Amino acid sequence: MGDPDPPADVVPLPAELRGGPGARPLQSAWSLPGTPHSLKHFPVDLRTSMDGKYKEIAEELFCRSLAENEMRTAPYEFPEESPIEQLEERRQRLERQISQDVKLEPDILLRAKQDFLKIDSAADLQLFKEQNDSLVDHVPKEREALLEREFQRVTISGEEKCGVPFTDLLDAAKSVVKALFVREKYMGLSLQSFCKTTARYLQELSEKPLETRGYEEVPETPVAADAPVHPPFAEQHPYEKWDPKNMPADLGFGLKMVDGVVHVYTKQDITDKSTELDLPYPDLQEFIADMNFLMALIINGPIKSFCYRRLQYLSNKFQMHVLLNEMKELAAQKKVPHRDFYNIRKVDTHIHASSCMNQKHLLRFIKRAMKKHLDEIVHVEKGKEQTLKEVFETMNLTAYDLSVDTLDVHADRNTFHRFDKFNAKYNPIGESILREIFIKTDNRVSGKYFAHIIKEVMADLEESKYQNAELRLSIYGRSRDEWDKLARWAVSHRVHSNNVRWLVQVPRLFDIYRTKKQLANFQEMLENIFLPLYEATIHPAQHPELHLFLEHVDGFDSVDDESKPEHHIFNLDSPLPGNWVEEDNPPYSYYLYYMYANMTVLNHLRRKRGFHTFVLRPHCGEAGPIHHLVSGFMVSENISHGLLLRKAPVLQYLYYLAQIGIAMSPLSNNSLFLSYHRNPLPEYLSRGLMVSLSTDDPLQFHFTKVSICGGHQPVTPRGAVGWARLGDGMKSVVGWGWWCSVAGGEMWLMMRWGHWQH
């Protein structure tokens, strides 16, 4: 039988939203309380001794964090690295040993060098005797086979390798698995990516087929010999020719925000509840229950002991690998053609657009503007228009007087634990008016100067060929037209590069806007942030610039000083966004939940229209209470900083198992929250956490454009050398989003960033 005709009062869904034969059924948009659905149908028993106590433990922990502003944890501190002088001396000694060109050496000298590097074995000696009469031009290929064979491996056997009692092991393993299922659920709900390796192991414990899960499937890095070296570049500038008439049609949908989450209706009349479109979003009660479970998990004694020992095991395992194979990896690295420090692809995914240039670059740009545009009106003060010349005359400054010292934008020791002083460094010469003129998108000159300096940074990236960046622009949520202004700035000034993508950051400043009477409640801020995105998705022709701009936006960020005290606990008693009218700022997890919920609905709507989806990559774990990292673990695809993971072994181990990307900025942390020598980046690398090195704010922390390849500081995963199988050989790569796959018994790390697969 065919489908019955729909009732007369129900509007049929447009064809492009009904989906094909393989479309996945969507959940209801009405968020009802209930048991977490993804934890109901396990064929294995995951009940633990903590069941039923999560809420009490979490509430106690939240109260403690409010009182002390930082959770007390067991003093799990890990040994410092060797002094820098010893490491440098050792590196130079090793480089001298393998510095000569092996292609021109006789076989006997090659063998002597290999013997000196202690990489011989009985099988290799036999192979050498059999090939002793080979020609010199055959040495590279044979030596490559020799190198492949001579990597030494250490195997740990035995059923119990964790060093804790079996009963504690069983309880800890069940809790860790449940935590991973929680993350998998939220990644699938929001169409964000989830580590494939972890998903395959979770599949063995779940009745739900792997193919039906909702998270993003990322294709593996190609391994063919003819794989492209460079990412695809757009031949035509995307902002050159565009016509609203050629954009996707209007769907005629209605929008309404209910309890902080946008609901979509198939009619403009939003009073008819039967026309609500089924787009899933997280249930508030379920979210808080999951958060309480994770909060109780991270302070459980036996689980902390288990995770701490596993982290120590990972560190020691890596140190053993370095001890056995460091020389061989260095030799293999030098063999790779056309790949050195400057020719490996670098991706900076944590860099703020307003400080993406170094201080000398900004100084030269300001001086050029003072010489060429002195008579241009750039500011309005108390109703009076001011030219650039008049602005500097009020400061008693000329172009000759300006220097890097007078610019005073570089962070110093006075900014340590003083986020307010650090924010003041964004003001050149300490004047907020110069910040508004030169590094703002919405000002009297429509952001012309900021656009020009951003395009100069883009030109530097394009010239270097191997540098890419994901610049962060701000949306504050104070008015509904912020998105259209930002998009108009990008399109009108043609601010675009194939080497750059955008991430939109939302500062957590509701308390300031509420104090100034700019917002009535928190829901108004959410409406200003998300409703324009829904409108541009439903009817692109009405917001043509925004539609074009969103094609180059990867996701959202949540930024502010995490060390600020939080006066509220996010639980079921917390006011809904429409009722949050007090002047106190909502807690961190409150911001993240409502950003995640609205992004989830938006992603499902955009997916059905054939548009790309967004991800959540907040600043998380730089300072403040530990529960920020719990919220990040649940709803974020990647995070920035993650310093507090060093104090929470359970969370650190979970971030490792889930392979959550962490963009770390040691130079930034050194001036703000954590001394350079205490930064946990080396420990994270040795344990296998998915980390990258980012610049954060070159304007505040870098002196020259050449500082580590234009300020973009690369790092290789898991210590000194990281490898990815690309094309016909092994090439060292750096950047963000190390994508894991197992090949040949080794964990090879593949790089993924934005829309590009390298």
N, C-alpha and C positions, 0 to 999 in steps of 0.2 A: 504493500500500500504506500501511496505517496504521503507527504506531509499534509496535515489538514491546513485549511486556510487560516491565517491569523485572525483574531478578533478585530472588529472594526476599530476599536479604540487603541490598538497597538500599532505603532508605526514600524514597518519592517526595517531591519538594519541595512544600511548600504552594502553593496556587494563587496567593496574593498575591505569592509570590517567584518564580514561573515567568515572569512578565512577559507582555506581550501580543505580538501578531504583530510589532510593530516594535521589540521589546526588543533591546538591543545585547548580543551575546555577551560574557560576562565572561572575563577571563584566569584562568589557574590560580592558585590561592592559594600553590602551592609556588614560592618565589622561587629561580630557578636562575640561575647566572651565564651571561652571554652577551653578544653584541654588542648595543648599543642598537638596539631594533627600529625605532624611529622614524627612524633615520638610515640604513636599509639600502636603501630603494627610491626614491631621488631620481632623476628623469630627467636631472638636471644633475649635473656633476662638482663636488663640494664638497671635494675633496682639496686640502690646502694644504701648504706647506713644513714646517709644525710637526708633521704627522702622525707618530706614533711617538715623539714626544719629550715628550708631555704629562706623563707620570708623573715623569720626571726634573726637568723645570722646576718642576712643582708641589711636589715634595718639597723642592727647593732653596728655593723661596719660603716654604714652611711653616717650614723650619728657620730661615730668616732672620727670620721674624716671631716665632718663639719666642725668638730671641736678643735681638732689638731691641724686641720688643713692638709694632712698627709698621713696615710695609714702607716702604723708601725708594723714592720714585717720582720721576719727572722733575718739576721745579718748575713745574708748570702752574698758575700763579696768575693770576687774572683781575683786571682793573682794578677798583678800588673805585668805588662809586656817587658821584655828586656830593654835596657837603656837604648836610646836612639843611636848613640855612638857605636855600640856593639853591633847593632843591626846593620848600620851603614858599612862598618868595616867588613862584616861578614859578606854583605852583598857585593862589595867591591872585589873581595877575594874570589868569590864564585864567578863573577863576570870575567876576571882576568883568566880564569882557568878555561873558559869556553869562548874567548873572544876571537881566536884566530879562525880563518876561513877553512872549514873542514873539506870543502870541495877540492882544494888543491893539495891536500895532504896525501901521502902514500898510505896504503892500508895499514902498514905496521905502526905508523905514527898515530893513526886514528885509533887503533886498538890500544896503544899505550895510553892515550888520553882517556879512553873509556875505562881502562884499568885504574888510572889515577882517580877517576871520579867514582870508583867503587860501584860500578854497575855491571859487574861480570857475574856469570853463572856457568855451570857446567854445560848447559844447552847452548849458551852463547859461544863458549870456547869451541865447541864442536862445530857450530855453524861457521865460526871464523876459519877454522882449519879447512873446511870444505870449500870456502870461497876465497882462499888466500891468493889465488891466481887471477882474481877478477880485475877488470880494467878500472881505472880511476873514475871514468865517467859513469860507472854503475854504482858508485859508492852512495850517492844520495838516496836512491830508491832502496838499496839493501839496508842502509843505515836506518831508513824510516821503518822498515819491517823489524829491524833489531830493536829500535826504540819502543815499538808497540809491544814486543815480547818481554822487554826487560822491566816494565813497571811492576813493582813488588806490591803484593796484596797481603793483608792480614785479615784472617777470618776469626770471628768470635762465635763459638759454638756453645750449646747448652740451652735448656729450656728457660732457665731463670738467669737472666743476664742483667738484672736491674739492681741487685743488692739490697732488696727490701723483702720482708716476709711475704709469703705467698698470699695470705689473706689481704694484706695491704695492697699487694700488686693487683689482685683481682678487683678490689674496690676502686683503686686508682684508674685502672684500665677502663672500667665501665664508665666512670665519670668523665674521663677524657674523651671517650667515644661519644657520649651524649653531648658534650660541648661542641664537638665537630659537627654532629648532626644539627645542632642549633644554628651554627654558622651556615651550613649548607642550605638550610631552609630559607634563611633570609637572603642569601645570595640568589637562590632560585626564584624567590618571590619578586625580586627587583631586577631580574635579568642581568645581574652582574656575574663576573666570572668566578669560578671555583676551581681549585687545583685538581687537575685530572688524576694525578697519582693518588691523592687522598680520596677522591671520589671512587676510584676503583676498589680501594680497600673498604670503604663504607658500604659499597654495593653488596659485599659479602654478608653484611649484617642487616640489610634492609630488604623488605619485600617489594619495594618500589623499584621498577625497572630503571636502569640508568638513563635510557633513551627518553623517558618521560619527564625528566627533571628540567627545570626552567632556566638554569643559569647559562650564561653565554658559552658557546663552544668555540674555542679559539683554535684555528688550524695550526698544526705543527709547522715549525720552520722547515722550508724545503731543503732537502739534502742532495738534490740532483747536481751533477757537475756543472750544468749550465744555469744554475740558480742566479737570479739577478743580484748584482752587488749593491745597487742603490735602490732606495724606495721609489715607488712611482711618483712622478712629478706631474702636476697639472700643466698642460701646454698653454692654456689660456688663463688669464687672470680671472678669478671667479667673480670679481666685482666690476669688470669692465662693461659687460653687456648683460643686462637682465631686464625682464619685462614681467610685471605682475600678471599679465594676461596668460603667460605660459606657465604659471605656477599651479600646483595642485588645487583642485576645486574646493569650494567651501562645503563643509558637511552640515552646516546649519545646526550644530549642537549647542546646548545650553550648559552653563557652568555655575556651580555654587559651592562655596566652601562650607562644610558642615563639621563642626568640632575640630577645626584645624586641618581638615583633609579635603581636597577638591573632589567633588562628585560631578560626573559628566552625564548629561541627559540627551537623548536622541531628538528632543524638541527644544525650541527656545523657551517654551513654557516649563519652568523648573518646578512648578507646583504639582505636576503630575508625577508621582513617585514611580508609577509603572513604566515610565520611559527611561529610568536610570540605566545607564550602560554598566554591564558587569565587568568592572575593572578591579582587580584585587589590591588590597593594601593590608598592612599588618594590624592585627587586633591589639589594642592597647593593653588589655588585661593579660594576654598571652605574652606580649613583649616584656612587661614588667615581671611576670613569672619567670621567664627565661633569664632576665637580667639578675633576678634574685638567686637563681640557681648558680649562675656563673660567679656571683659575688661570694656565695658560700663555698664554692669550689676552690677559689684561689687562696683561702685562708685555712683550708683543711690540712692538718699536720702531716698525716701519712701521704697525701697526694703531693704536698710540697716536697717531702723527702724523695718521693719517687721521681718527680720532674727534675729536681736538682741533680740527682744522680744521673739521670738520662742526659742532661745538659753537660755534665762533666764528662760523661762517656763520649759524647759527640766531640767535645774539645780535644780530649786525649786521642781519639781516633784520628782527628785531623792532624794533630801534631806528629803522630806516628807516620802518617802519609807523607808529611813534609820531610821528616827525617829520612825516609826511604827513597823518595822520588823527586825531591826538590831540584837536584841537578839535572835530572832527565827532563823535567818540565821546562826548565830554563833553556836547555838545548833545543827542545822541540819548539819552543816559542820563537827562538831565533831563526828557525828554519822557514817559518811562514813568510811567503813572499809579499811584499808591498804592505806589510802590516807592522807598524811600530806604534809607539805611544801616540803620535799625532795622527795616524791613519786608522785608528780604531774608532768606531762610531760611538759618540757620546750623546746621551740624552739627559737633559736636566728637567726633571718633572716637579721640582719645587723651587720656583723662582718667581718673585713678584714683579710684575711688569713695571711698576713705578720705581723700582730700584734695580732693573736688569742691566743698567749701564754702570761702569765704574766711575769713580769721582772725577778722574781726569777727563773722561768723555763728557760728562755733564758740564764741567767747567768750560771746556772748549765750545760746547754748543751754546751756552749762555753768552759767552763772549762774542760768538758769531752773530747771535740774535741782537746783541747790543749794537753791533756795527751796521747791520743790514736793516733792522726793523725798529729803529729808535722812535720813529714817529707813528708807529702802529698802536691803536688803542687796544689795550690788553686787560684793563681792569676798570671796575666801577666802584668808587668809594664814596659812600653817602650820597648817591645820586649823581656824582661827578665822574665823568670819564677821565681815565688817566692813560697816557702813552707809556711805552716802555721806558723812555727817557725820564719821564716824570716820576715813575716808580723808583728808579735807582737814584734820582736826585733826592727824594725824600729820605733815602738811606745814606746819603753822602758818599756814594760809591761810583767809581768809574770802571771801565773794563781793565784799566791798568792796575787798579787796586785788587782785583779779584785774584785769588790763588786757591790752591787746594786747602790751605790752612784756614783762610777766611770763609771758604765754603762750609767747612765744619759739618760734614755729613758722615764722617767715619766714626764707627762705634769704638769705644775705648773702655777702660776698666770702670769708668763711672756709670756705665749702663748695666753692670752686673747686678742682676736681681732688681733692676729698675726699668721695667717695661715702659714706663711713662717717658723716661729720658731717651730710651731707644726710639720711640715713636717720634720724639722731637727731632731726631736726626734726619727725618725725611724733609725737614724744612731747610733749604739752602740758606746759609748765613743766618739761620735761626728765624727766618721770616716766613710765616705761613703763606703770605701773598705770593712769594716766588714758587712755593710748592703748587699753589693753585694755577699759576700761569704756565709752568713748565712740565709738571708731571700729573696733570689732571685731564680727564677726557671731557668734562663739562665745565666750561668757563667762557669768558668773553670772546675768545678767539676760537671757540668750538673745538678745543683740544688740538689745535694745529701744531703747536710746538711739541707736544707729547707724541703726536703721531710721527713727526719727522724724526725724533730721536729714537723711537721704537723701530722705525724703518732702517735707520743706520745700524742698529744692533742686528736686525734681520739680515742686512747686507753682509755684515761680518760673519754671521753664521753660514750664509750661502757661499761666501768666498772660501771658508775653511772646508766646505763639502761634508765633513763628518760630524758636525755639531748640530744638535737639535734641541729645542727647548719647548716647554709647555708653560707659557706665561700666565700669571694669575691677574685677572681684572676683578674689580669690586662691584657688587650690587648690594646696596645698603638696606633696601626695603622701606625707605621713607616715603616714596611716591610710586604711583603706578607706571609712570612714563620713563623710569630709569633704564629699562631694557631697550626701549626704542631709541633713547639718546645714545646709549653705548653702541648699539648696532649701527646707528647713523654715523657715528664717529668712525667706526671701522670701515664702513662701505664708502663714505664720502672721501676719506683720505686714503683709501685703498691700502689699509694696513693689513697686509697678508703676506705670508711666505710659506713655501712648501716645507721649510724647516721648522715651522712654528705651529703649535696648536694652543688653544685657549682653555683655561680652567677658570670658572667663576667662583670667587670667594665671597662668602657672606659673613661680615664681621658680627660678632655677638654683642651688639651695642643697644639692645632694646631699652635698657635702663636709662641711657643717655637721651634717646629719642622721647621716651615717656616723660622724663623730667622736663624736657623742653616743650612738652605738649604737642609734639609732632605726630604722635600715634596715640590712638585711643585705647588699644589693647594689642596683645601679641598676635591675634588672628589677622589684624589689619596688616601687620608686617609680613605675615605669610602670604596674604593675598597679593601684596605688592611684588613679592618675589616670584610667585609661581603662576598666578593667573595670566600674565602676559605670555608666558611660555605655552600654556594651554591654548590661548587664543591664536598664537602664531602657528600652532600645530593644526588646529581645526580649520582656520581660514588664513593660509599663508599670504594671499593677495592683499589682505588688509594690513599686514606687517611684513612687507617684502624685504626690507633691510634686515629685520630680526630673523626672518626665515633663512636668509643667506648666511648671516653671522653664525647661527646655531649649527650650520653644517660643519663648522670648524671648532666647535666647543665640545670638549671631551666629558666634562662633568662639573661637580660642585665641591667646594671646600668650605669649611667652617673655621674661622680664624678669630683669635683674640688672646689675651693674656690668660693662660690656664691657671696661673697661680692666684688669681683673684678669688677670695673666699666665696663659697656658695651658701646661701642662707636657706635653701629649700632642698628637700629630698624628693626626687621624682618617684611617685608611687600613685596608686589609684585615688588617693586623696588630693592629688595636685589639681589645681584649677585647670579647666580646659582653656585653650588659647583665647576663646572669646571672652572668658571671665578673668583672664590674667590682666588686671588693670593696675596692679601695684607698680611701684617704681623700682622694685628689686628685679635683678636680671634672672630669668629662668636658668635652671642648672644646665650643665653641658649636655647631659643625656636627653633632656627635654628638647633642646635645639636639634640634636641629631635625630631623635625619633620622628619629629614632624618634618624635617627635611627629607629623611628617608621615605616616609609614608607618601609625601607628595611626589617625590621623584619616582617612586614605584608606579603609581597610577599614571604619571606622565610617560614613563617608559613603555607601558603596555599600550597606551594610546598611540604613541609614535611608532611602535613596532607594527601596529595594524595599518598605519598609513604608509609604511615602507621607509620611514625615517630612522636614522641611527639613534641609539639610546645613550643614556648618560650613566656615569658612575659617581660614587661618593668617595672623595679622598681628603678627609679632614686633617687639620693639625691635631695631633693626639699624642698625649704622653710626654710632652715637653716639660711640664711641671704640674703642680696641683695634685689632687687625689688620684688614686690608682683606678677608680671606677671609670675614668675617662677611657682607659684602654679596654675595659669590658664593653662599653658601648661601641667603640671602634671595632672590636672583634666581631660583634654581632652584625653590624650594618655597613661597614666600610670595605670597599674592595682593596684599597691601599690606605696607608696613613703616612704622615710626615712626623719626623723626630723619633718618637717611641723610646725616649731615654728611660722612662720609669719601668720599662720591662726588666731592667737590671735588678730591680728590687722585688720582682714577682716571678719566681721560677715557674709557677704553673702557667701563667699567661705567656711567658716567654716560650715555653715548650709548645703551647697551643698555637702561637704565631708561627713557630717552626713547622708544626705538623700541617697547618693550613696553608703554609707558604704565602703569608700575607706580605705584600710589598711594604717596605719601610724606607722612605727617603730621608737620609740622615744628613745633618749639616754641622759637623764638628766646629768649624770656625764660627758659625752663628751661635752655637751653644756656648762656646768659650767666652763670648762677650755678654751672654745673657744669663745662663743658668748652670752650666757645668764646665769645669776647667777641662782644657784640651786633653791632658794626660789621663783624666778619669773617664773619658768618653768610651762607651761600651761598644763602639763600632767594631774593633778587632775581635772581641769576644763573639759578637753576633755573627761575624763572618765565619769564624772557625766552627761555630755550631751549625752552620747551614741555614740561618735565617735569610730570607730574601731581601737583601738590603742594597741600596745604591747611595752614592755620594752626591749631594746636591749643594747648590750655592746659596739658596735662600735669598740673600740680599747682597749682590756684588757691590752695590753703591756703598754699603756700610762696612763690608768686610774685605774688599779687594782693592789693591792699589793700581794694578796695571791690567791691560787687556790680555797680556800673555800669561797671567797667573793661572797655571794649569789650563792651558788651551782656552784662553778667553774667559776665564772664570768658571768654566764648566769642569768641575773636578771629577774625573772618572775613578772608578774602583772596580776591581775584579772580584767576583764572588769567591767565598771560601778561601781567603788568604791571598797569597802572592800572585797566583796564576788562576784565571778562570777560563774555561774553554767552552766553545760551542761548535758543533759540527755544522759548518757552512761550506757548501760547494764541495770541492775535491780535497779539502784539507782542514786542519784545525786552526781556527783563528781566534785570537783573544778579543773579547768584546767587553764593553762596559755599558752601563746605562740602567734604565728603570725597567721593572717588570720582568724579573728572571723567571722564565716559564720552564717548568721541570718536566723532563721525560727521561725514562730509563732506557739506555741503549748500550749494548755490549757490556753489561755489568757495572757500568759507571753512571753516575748522575751527571748528565750533561745539561748545561743551563742555556736555555734559549731565550732570546731577548724579544719582548713584545712591548710596543708603545703605541698608544692611540689607535689610529687606523692603519698603522704600518706594521708589517711583519718582516723583520730583518732576518 
